[in-house]
Each structure stands twice: as C-alpha cells, then as structure tokens.
Amino acid sequence: MTVAGSTFVQDVGRPLAFTADGLVAVSGHDWRDGVLHDAALIEGHARPDRARIARIDQPEPAQDLSLTIRSFPGQSAPLLRLSLPAGAQGDLDDRLAAELFLPQPLFAALRQDLIDGRAGHLSFAATTNLWLREGNADEEPPVFHLPPEADGRPAQAHGRVHSISWRPLDPAGDPAFVASGQPDQEAEEPEDPVSEQLRRINWSLKQVLIILVFLMLIIALK
C-alpha cells in the first residue's frame, strides 16, 4: 500500500506485544431478543511493549490505549481488535482502543484471578494486519501503522493472540507466594534420626503382629 509517497507492507509473522494494568472487573447484563445475557467485562489500560502504534496519515505514535476484555463462547484462540473512531484527530492516546476477546473459560479464569488479587498485570502478544513502513524492518522500536480511514469507516486492525499471561502487581500479596517470591510449600522438618529409628521399629512390630495373627488363625483352623 502506498500513501503520500510512502510504501507500507504487512508482516503477519511479526508479533506485537502489549502490557496492561489498571484492570477492573465490570459486572453487567444485557437483553437481546428478550433473553438476559451476561455482559461482564474487564477494563484497563494497555501499552505496546517495545513498539509503537501510529496511523499512516498521522505520524505521532500512540503510547496508551484503552483496553476492554470481553468473552465469547467456545475454545477458539483469543482475538484482538485495534480501532480508532472515524474523524479522530490529534493525539491518539485518548482515542485508540484495544479490544481483547477471550474464550469464556479463559475469561472466567482471568476475571476470578483479578477479583482474588492475582491478576494486576497482564501481558499478551498477537500477530496483526497492521502496516510497517517498507525498508524499516530493522527500526527500533518498530512502528506499526493503522490504515487511514476509508469512506468514513473507522480505522481498524485485527489480530490473533498467541500468548497471554498475568500476575499480581505485588507478588508478595499473592497467597500462593511466600516472602521469597517462591510458591508456598509446606516446610519440610529436618530429619530426626531417633524418630526415624522409632518409625522403623514400629513398622517391624506391626509386621510381627500380622504374622502372629496369621499363625493364630492357622492354629485355630486345625
């Protein structure tokens, strides 16, 4: 695609990573065709990780995006949509939105961990149909471009999420972690040689008693 003398190409194999925080679980319902549906979602803020997002006809890149996470039925791979309202001008940070669509089981797990304080920070990566300026493949950080508006339609891009993870903002606040930052495990008591010997003697006595019981049964049967 050529715009204003510059050529842009798509590289669907190049992932775009994001980090997100400020996550808030939002509960709600809506009615469609007279049927009540769960409309729970998660809201927050996302940022491209070691990359930038710009619009082809506006060179200033965006750093912050509003993030909305929704669920959909099934087990398909999560999806990403980036959009900019039609007619948006100036700074993209207040207008560029990211929508993350997760299969219901994954969304439910994330939402529950968020409520329990185990998902304050989110990371995900996706391959998208965003555009890169031709000849700038080695640009650091890379700048991914939204296409310009067409026929009054908002500028949009889509992608398939291939990795997602989350963690608490403060690992020490997670009940699954101890102060060292390692998973909580029951402390193993140091081995006591005397106790070990007593256990062995106790086991031996039990075996002797079992043998005696069998002998008594044999004698009784005779």
CORJO-V452062 format. One record per residue. N is the residue number from 1. RES is the residue in one letter. PHI is phi in whole degrees, 0 to 359 (NA if undefined). PSI is psi in whole degrees, -180 to 180 (NA if undefined). NEAR is the number of other ideal C-beta (glycine too) atoms within 12 Angstrom. Layout:
N&RES&PHI&PSI&NEAR, N&RES&PHI&PSI&NEAR
This chain:
1&M&NA&133&21, 2&T&244&126&13, 3&V&227&125&21, 4&A&51&41&13, 5&G&82&-3&9, 6&S&251&142&21, 7&T&256&135&17, 8&F&238&143&28, 9&V&232&158&21, 10&Q&257&139&23, 11&D&232&87&21, 12&V&291&-13&20, 13&G&270&-3&16, 14&R&262&114&25, 15&P&284&154&26, 16&L&240&121&43, 17&A&259&150&31, 18&F&227&152&41, 19&T&238&149&31, 20&A&218&147&38, 21&D&210&-170&25, 22&G&63&30&22, 23&L&287&136&33, 24&V&226&129&23, 25&A&278&127&25, 26&V&244&125&20, 27&S&264&149&15, 28&G&179&169&15, 29&H&220&157&13, 30&D&220&163&15, 31&W&247&124&11, 32&R&231&123&10, 33&D&56&37&7, 34&G&77&9&7, 35&V&245&135&9, 36&L&279&129&11, 37&H&235&146&16, 38&D&288&128&21, 39&A&239&33&16, 40&A&296&145&26, 41&L&209&174&28, 42&I&234&134&41, 43&E&241&152&28, 44&G&184&-160&34, 45&H&232&139&28, 46&A&235&155&39, 47&R&222&141&31, 48&P&296&138&37, 49&D&261&115&25, 50&R&57&37&18, 51&A&201&171&29, 52&R&225&157&33, 53&I&237&132&43, 54&A&224&170&37, 55&R&256&143&36, 56&I&304&-39&32, 57&D&266&8&23, 58&Q&222&109&27, 59&P&289&-21&18, 60&E&290&122&21, 61&P&281&159&27, 62&A&265&145&37, 63&Q&247&-33&23, 64&D&237&139&26, 65&L&231&143&37, 66&S&287&139&28, 67&L&240&131&33, 68&T&233&128&29, 69&I&248&124&42, 70&R&237&166&31, 71&S&249&159&30, 72&F&216&152&23, 73&P&290&153&16, 74&G&106&-172&15, 75&Q&236&18&13, 76&S&293&165&16, 77&A&295&145&21, 78&P&300&152&34, 79&L&237&156&29, 80&L&232&138&42, 81&R&230&129&30, 82&L&249&132&39, 83&S&215&154&29, 84&L&226&126&37, 85&P&302&147&20, 86&A&299&136&16, 87&G&85&1&12, 88&A&294&137&24, 89&Q&229&160&15, 90&G&76&-147&14, 91&D&301&127&18, 92&L&280&-19&33, 93&D&302&-33&24, 94&D&274&-3&17, 95&R&233&-27&27, 96&L&286&129&41, 97&A&237&143&32, 98&A&244&132&44, 99&E&239&126&32, 100&L&249&124&42, 101&F&250&117&31, 102&L&247&144&33, 103&P&300&148&23, 104&Q&308&-46&20, 105&P&299&-40&17, 106&L&292&-42&32, 107&F&299&-44&31, 108&A&298&-40&22, 109&A&294&-43&21, 110&L&296&-45&37, 111&R&296&-41&30, 112&Q&293&-42&18, 113&D&295&-35&26, 114&L&296&-45&33, 115&I&297&-36&19, 116&D&277&1&18, 117&G&82&20&23, 118&R&248&15&26, 119&A&214&53&34, 120&G&281&-21&28, 121&H&231&130&30, 122&L&238&140&41, 123&S&230&139&27, 124&F&207&157&38, 125&A&224&145&28, 126&A&216&151&37, 127&T&265&134&26, 128&T&231&175&37, 129&N&259&26&28, 130&L&293&165&42, 131&W&250&144&34, 132&L&243&143&34, 133&R&292&129&28, 134&E&299&135&18, 135&G&90&-5&11, 136&N&249&34&22, 137&A&298&-29&14, 138&D&263&10&10, 139&E&296&133&19, 140&E&232&125&10, 141&P&286&151&20, 142&P&294&148&27, 143&V&248&114&31, 144&F&268&136&42, 145&H&246&135&42, 146&L&282&146&43, 147&P&290&159&28, 148&P&290&164&27, 149&E&297&149&22, 150&A&223&122&15, 151&D&55&37&8, 152&G&78&2&10, 153&R&278&144&15, 154&P&294&149&23, 155&A&289&128&35, 156&Q&222&156&26, 157&A&217&153&36, 158&H&230&158&26, 159&G&202&167&34, 160&R&247&124&25, 161&V&281&128&32, 162&H&245&-3&20, 163&S&204&144&20, 164&I&207&140&31, 165&S&207&160&22, 166&W&212&161&34, 167&R&205&162&27, 168&P&290&152&23, 169&L&299&-39&21, 170&D&240&100&16, 171&P&306&-30&22, 172&A&293&-21&17, 173&G&276&-6&18, 174&D&277&124&24, 175&P&299&-16&15, 176&A&278&-2&18, 177&F&236&148&19, 178&V&261&-179&16, 179&A&300&-27&11, 180&S&285&-8&10, 181&G&87&6&15, 182&Q&259&154&12, 183&P&305&140&12, 184&D&292&125&15, 185&Q&228&149&10, 186&E&295&131&7, 187&A&292&132&7, 188&E&275&128&6, 189&E&288&142&8, 190&P&299&142&8, 191&E&291&128&10, 192&D&259&116&10, 193&P&299&-34&10, 194&V&293&-45&10, 195&S&297&-38&13, 196&E&297&-41&14, 197&Q&295&-40&13, 198&L&296&-39&13, 199&R&297&-40&15, 200&R&294&-42&14, 201&I&297&-43&14, 202&N&298&-42&14, 203&W&296&-41&14, 204&S&296&-42&14, 205&L&297&-39&14, 206&K&297&-40&14, 207&Q&296&-41&14, 208&V&297&-43&14, 209&L&298&-40&14, 210&I&297&-43&14, 211&I&296&-43&14, 212&L&298&-40&14, 213&V&298&-43&14, 214&F&297&-41&14, 215&L&297&-41&14, 216&M&296&-38&13, 217&L&295&-41&12, 218&I&296&-44&11, 219&I&297&-41&10, 220&A&296&-37&9, 221&L&291&-28&8, 222&K&286&NA&7
